Amino acid sequence: MPPTTFGTADAAKALLVLALTTPAPTVSATAPKIPDQQARLASVSASRSLITGANSRASTVVANGASYKDIARPTTQLEKLIGELRELNFLKADWDGEGAAAPSVLSLKEAVSFARLLDGIALPEPMLLASGHTSLYWNEGDLYADIEFLGDGRIAYFIKKHGDKHKGVLAFDSQKMPAVFQTLLQA
C-alpha cells in the first residue's frame, strides 16, 4: 500500500507510538554488532517504514509487530484552539515590538483549562495581551466577550450580550466552568 498522508498531529502520534514501542539500541557506535543486535535493528527500521493505510482517515501503524489502527483523524476545532494557545508560549518579551511582556505560562495554562470546558459554547479567538496575559475573545452577533486569565487563579471578564453588560473578576477552578459563563456565553 502507498504511504498515507498525515497531518502534523497525526505524524507526531505515529512517532510517539514508535518511540514508545521501539526498544533503544544498547550498542555504542564503536562496538561491533553481533547478529542478534543487527536483526533487532533491522526489525526496528522495517517497523518504522510500515506506516500505511487506505486513506488519511483510516490507517495502521505497525511497530515491532503491534498494529495501531485509526490514529489518523481530523483535528477538532477545540484542539486547534488549544494548539494556538500553546503556540503563544513561544513568543518572547517585546513580541509586539512595543515592549510587551513575555507570555505568562500560568495564564496560558488557565486559558487552556478554560478552553477544555467550552462544551456547547462557540469557540473564541485566542489573544495575547501586552501584559503577557492570555485572553479569549468572542464577537459574534449579539455577543461580545473578552476573558483575561490573570495567572493567579482569577479571571477578569467583560461580556456584552443583547445590550446587557457584565464585568468582574472571579476565581477560576480549572475543573468546572463558572456558572456566569455557562449562561452568558451560550449562543
N, C-alpha and C positions, 0 to 999 in steps of 0.2 A: 504494500500500500504506500502511496506517496505520503510524505510528512504533512502533518496538519499545520495550518497557520494558526498560531496562538497570539493572543494579546499579551501585553506586558505582565498583567496579573497572572494569567494562565501559565506563562513561561516561568514566572517566579515560583508558582506552586509546583510545577513539574520539577524544577531544580531542587526545591525543598524536599520533595519525595525522594529524589535520587540521593540527595545528601544524607537523608535520614536512614536510607536503606542500603547505602553503599559503604562497606567497611573501608576504613582508611588503610592505605598500604602501610606496612610496618617495616619496609625495607628502605634503607637510606639510598640515596642516589649513587653512592660509590660501592655499595655492597653488591656482590654478584647475585643474580637472580637464579633461584632454583626452579625447576619445572613446575612445582605446585603453585608458587607465587606467580609465575608467568601465566598459568592457566587462570588464576583468580583475577589478575589484572586484565587479561583478555576478556573475561566474563563481564567485568565492570565496564570496559569500553563498549562491548556489544550491547549491554543493557542501556547505556546512555544513548545509543544510537537508535533505540527502538521506540521512540515516541511517534506513534502512528495513530491514525483514525480515519473514519469515513468522511467527516466534515468537522467544522470548527465547534459544533455543539456537542458532538459525541466523540470521545477519543479515549485511547487507552495508553497508559504509561506502563512499561514493563521495566522493573528494576530488580535485578537478582532473582528472576523467576516469579516475582509477585506482580500481579496486574492491578492497576488502579484505574477504574473506569469513571467517565463523566467528570473529569476535573476541569474540562473546558466548559465555561458557561459565560453568558454576558455579565458584565459588571453592572450592578444595580446603581440607580441614581444616588442612593444613600452612600454606597461605597465610593462613588466618585466625589461626593461632597466631603466625606471623611478624608479621602486622599488629598483633595485641595487644601483642607485644613492642615493636614500634616506637612504638606509642601511649604507652608508658611514658616515652618521651623527652620528651614534652610536659609532664610534671609538674615542678614547681618544688620548691625546698627547702621543708621543712615541709609536704609534701604530705599527711602523715597528721595534721597538727595537733599533733604531739608532738615536733617538731624533727628529723624525718627529713632525711637528706642528699638533695640533688638526685640524680637518676639518673646513674650513671656511663655515659658514652657508650661507653667501651671495653668495659665489662661487657655492655651491651646488644648491641654488635656481636658479642661472643663467643657470647652466647646465641643470636642469630640464626644464626650459623655452625653452632653445635651442632645447632639445630633442623633445619637443612637436611640433616644427616647421619642423621636419625632414620628411616632406611629399614627398614621391618619392625618398628619399635618403636612401641608405643602412644604417642600424643601426650600430653604433660604439660600442666599448668596453669602459666601464667607468673605470677611473683610479683616484686614489687619489695620489697627489704628496707630497713629503716631506715638501713642503711649506704650506700644508693644502689646496691648491687649487685643484679644481676638473678639470679633463681633459677628453676629449673624443678622442678616438684613432681608426683610420681605418688603416688596412694593407691588402688590397685585390687587387690582380692583379697588375695593373699599378698605383694604388692609395695608397699612404702613407699620412696620415694626423694626426696631433696632435693639438687639440684646447684646450687651457687652459683658464679657466674662472677666472679672476683676482679678482672678488668680488666687483668691484667698477664700474661696467657698461662697462667694457672693456674686449675684448677677444684678447689673443695672439695666433697666429697660425703659423704653418709650414705645407705646403702641397706640396707634390711631386706627379705630375701626368704626365704620359707619358714622363718622363725625365725632365719636366719643374718644377722649384722650385718657390714657392710663400711663403712669410712670412711677418708678420707685426702685428700690434696692431690696433684694430678698436673699435669704440663704438658699444655697443650692445643694441638694442631695443628688449625687450622680446616679442614683438608682431609681429615682422617681421624678416624673415631670411635675413641676409646680402647677397647682390647680389653676392659677391665674392664666397660665399659658395654654393649658388644655382648652380653656374657654375662649380666650381672645385670639388664638392663632388658628382655630378651626375655620375652614372655608365657609 
